[in-house]
Amino acid sequence: MKRRVEGILFDLGDTLLDFGQVDILGLFEAGARLAYDYLRGIGKPLPPFAKYHRRQLWAIRWNYFKSRLTRREFNAMDLIGRLGDRMGHGLSQEQMVELAWLWYRPLSECATMEPGLRQLLEDLRRCGLKLGLVSNTFIPGQVLDRHLQRANLLDLLPVRVYSCDVTFRKPHAGIFTAALERAGLEAHRTMFVGDSPAADVAGARHAGMISVLKSRQAVPPSSKLQPDHHISRLAQLREVLEEYELPLPLGDSTQAP
């Protein structure tokens, strides 16, 4: 008999929100320009744009490299504060959040959602399932929450755990445990849906959760990272849940190919 499912936790990037292939350096420069113009508009001292952009890029790259070595996430909000202090900005918390959003905004505009996603999440909630997300990211949670609000998804995901807030990155069990505790869920009664075999499948399995891989590519049979379930679209969660005796109503908007 299948285990009773009481909750579903999702990855964010390329699971709930699809970013596809993007020009990271181009988007970073676009964000730098928005941030630079914002700081100039509120009267903060600034070097020439090229120097500002170069400093920010080097700082992000160095902290990203260091976080991979230490396996501990950094928070871009802390970085923004330190760099701003060096330039004599003295930004308020509200200004730092706005600045972080401007850095992220070009990337946010690349994001798409699967048709019918909100309806699917509403149906999951209606069936009594607890929902949330767990994301590896150095982007501040306040910024990602704003993106989710604009995507009309925030209210359906009351539990949101970002690696930059807990320092642990998937597949570390600590980040999954934090989300389970906040949601009041038991690992063996919780699904985790993500797009990465190494981070999401391995992490969910290590935490004792039911793993669901969202990917258009099958995992090679020889791989040790076999998920419990494999889907190519989130709408297929309806079929997966039927195996756990949790049938959901079929909404027309979720049946797009």
C-alpha positions in Angstrom: 0.0 0.0 0.0 1.3 3.5 -0.9 2.1 5.9 1.9 -0.5 8.6 2.7 0.6 11.9 1.3 0.0 15.0 3.5 2.1 17.6 1.8 4.1 18.6 -1.3 7.2 20.8 -1.3 8.5 22.2 -4.5 11.8 23.5 -5.9 11.5 27.0 -7.3 13.7 27.6 -10.4 12.8 25.4 -13.4 10.2 23.7 -11.4 7.5 26.1 -10.3 9.0 28.9 -12.4 10.8 28.0 -15.7 13.7 30.2 -16.7 15.1 28.2 -19.6 18.4 29.1 -21.1 19.4 32.7 -20.2 22.3 35.0 -20.8 23.5 35.3 -17.2 26.2 37.9 -17.9 23.8 40.0 -20.0 21.1 39.9 -17.3 23.6 40.7 -14.6 24.7 43.8 -16.6 21.1 44.8 -17.1 20.5 44.5 -13.4 23.6 46.5 -12.6 22.3 49.3 -14.8 19.0 49.3 -13.0 20.7 49.3 -9.6 23.1 52.0 -10.6 20.4 54.3 -11.9 18.4 53.8 -8.7 21.4 54.7 -6.5 22.1 57.7 -8.6 18.5 58.7 -8.4 18.6 58.8 -4.5 21.8 60.8 -4.5 24.3 58.1 -3.5 28.0 58.5 -4.5 29.1 56.2 -7.3 32.1 55.4 -9.4 31.7 55.2 -13.2 29.3 52.5 -14.3 31.9 50.2 -15.7 33.8 50.1 -12.4 30.6 49.6 -10.4 29.6 46.8 -12.6 33.0 45.1 -12.4 33.2 45.3 -8.6 29.7 43.8 -8.2 30.4 41.0 -10.7 33.7 40.1 -9.0 32.0 40.1 -5.6 29.2 37.8 -6.7 31.6 35.4 -8.5 33.9 35.2 -5.5 31.1 34.6 -3.0 29.5 32.0 -5.3 32.8 30.2 -5.6 33.4 30.3 -1.9 29.9 29.0 -1.1 30.5 26.0 -3.3 33.8 25.2 -1.5 32.2 25.5 1.9 28.8 24.1 0.9 27.3 27.1 2.7 25.0 29.6 1.0 25.6 33.3 1.1 22.9 36.0 1.0 23.2 38.7 -1.6 21.5 41.1 0.8 24.5 40.9 3.1 26.8 41.5 0.1 24.8 44.5 -1.0 25.0 46.0 2.4 28.8 45.5 2.7 29.5 46.9 -0.8 27.2 49.8 -0.2 28.9 50.7 3.1 32.3 50.8 1.3 30.9 53.4 -1.1 29.4 55.4 1.8 25.7 54.6 0.8 24.3 53.9 4.3 21.2 52.3 2.8 18.1 51.5 4.8 16.7 48.0 4.9 13.9 49.1 2.5 16.4 50.5 0.1 18.5 47.4 0.1 15.5 45.2 -0.7 14.6 47.5 -3.5 18.1 47.4 -4.8 18.2 43.6 -4.6 14.9 43.5 -6.5 16.3 45.7 -9.3 19.3 43.4 -9.7 17.0 40.4 -10.0 14.3 42.0 -12.1 15.8 41.3 -15.6 16.0 37.6 -14.7 12.5 37.6 -13.3 11.2 38.8 -16.6 12.5 35.7 -18.3 10.4 33.4 -16.1 7.4 31.5 -17.4 4.8 29.3 -15.7 3.1 26.1 -16.8 -0.5 26.9 -17.9 -2.9 26.1 -15.1 -0.3 26.1 -12.3 -2.4 28.2 -9.9 -5.4 26.0 -10.4 -3.3 22.9 -9.7 -1.9 24.4 -6.5 -5.4 25.4 -5.4 -6.7 21.9 -6.1 -3.8 20.4 -4.0 -4.7 22.8 -1.1 -8.4 21.9 -1.5 -7.5 18.2 -1.0 -5.9 19.1 2.3 -2.3 19.0 1.2 0.2 21.4 2.8 2.3 23.2 0.2 5.7 25.0 0.3 9.0 25.4 -1.5 12.6 24.8 -0.9 15.1 26.6 -3.1 18.9 26.9 -3.4 19.5 30.6 -4.0 21.6 33.5 -2.9 18.9 35.9 -4.0 17.2 37.3 -0.8 13.9 35.7 0.2 12.1 39.1 0.2 13.0 39.5 -3.5 11.8 36.0 -4.5 8.6 36.5 -2.4 7.9 39.6 -4.5 8.3 37.6 -7.7 6.0 34.9 -6.4 3.5 37.6 -5.4 3.6 39.1 -8.9 3.1 35.6 -10.3 0.0 35.2 -8.1 1.5 32.1 -6.3 2.7 33.5 -2.9 -0.5 32.9 -1.0 -0.5 29.2 -2.0 3.0 28.6 -0.7 2.9 29.6 3.0 6.1 27.7 3.8 9.2 29.0 1.9 12.7 28.0 2.8 15.6 29.6 0.9 19.1 28.4 1.3 20.4 31.9 1.8 18.4 32.1 5.0 19.4 28.8 6.5 22.9 28.5 4.9 22.4 24.8 4.0 22.0 24.0 0.3 20.2 21.0 -1.2 20.9 18.1 -1.0 21.9 18.8 2.6 19.2 17.3 4.8 19.1 20.4 7.0 17.2 22.5 4.5 14.6 19.9 4.0 14.2 19.3 7.7 13.7 23.1 8.2 10.9 23.1 5.7 9.2 20.0 7.1 9.3 21.4 10.6 7.8 24.7 9.5 5.1 23.0 7.6 4.3 20.5 10.4 4.9 17.6 8.0 6.5 14.1 8.4 9.1 13.3 5.8 7.7 10.0 4.8 4.3 11.6 4.1 5.7 14.4 2.0 6.6 14.7 -1.7 9.4 16.8 -3.0 9.2 18.0 -6.6 12.3 19.3 -8.3 14.3 19.3 -11.5 17.7 18.3 -10.3 18.6 14.6 -9.6 21.7 15.6 -7.6 20.1 18.3 -5.5 16.4 17.4 -5.4 16.1 13.7 -5.8 19.2 12.8 -3.7 18.3 15.4 -1.1 14.6 14.3 -0.8 15.6 10.6 -0.6 18.2 11.3 2.1 15.6 13.2 4.1 13.2 10.3 3.8 10.7 12.1 1.4 9.0 10.8 -1.7 11.0 12.2 -4.6 9.4 13.5 -7.9 11.7 14.6 -10.7 10.3 17.1 -13.1 12.4 16.7 -16.3 11.8 16.1 -20.0 14.8 13.8 -19.9 14.7 10.4 -18.3 17.3 9.4 -15.7 19.6 6.7 -17.1 18.7 3.3 -15.7 22.3 3.0 -14.4 22.0 6.1 -12.3 21.8 5.8 -8.5 19.6 8.9 -8.4 16.3 7.3 -9.6 13.3 9.3 -8.4 10.2 7.6 -7.0 8.2 9.4 -9.8 9.2 11.1 -13.0 7.1 13.8 -14.6 7.6 16.2 -17.5 4.9 18.7 -16.5 3.5 19.6 -13.1 0.0 18.8 -14.3 1.1 15.1 -14.2 1.1 15.3 -10.4 -2.6 14.6 -10.7 -1.8 11.1 -12.0 1.0 10.6 -9.5 -1.4 11.4 -6.6 -4.0 8.9 -7.9 -1.5 6.2 -7.0 -1.7 7.5 -3.4 -5.5 7.5 -3.5 -5.6 11.3 -3.7 -7.4 12.0 -7.0 -7.7 15.6 -8.0 -10.4 17.2 -10.2 -9.2 17.5 -13.8 -9.0 21.1 -14.8 -9.0 21.9 -18.5 -6.3 24.5 -18.1 -3.8 21.9 -16.8 -4.1 19.6 -19.8 -2.1 21.7 -22.2 0.7 19.7 -23.9 
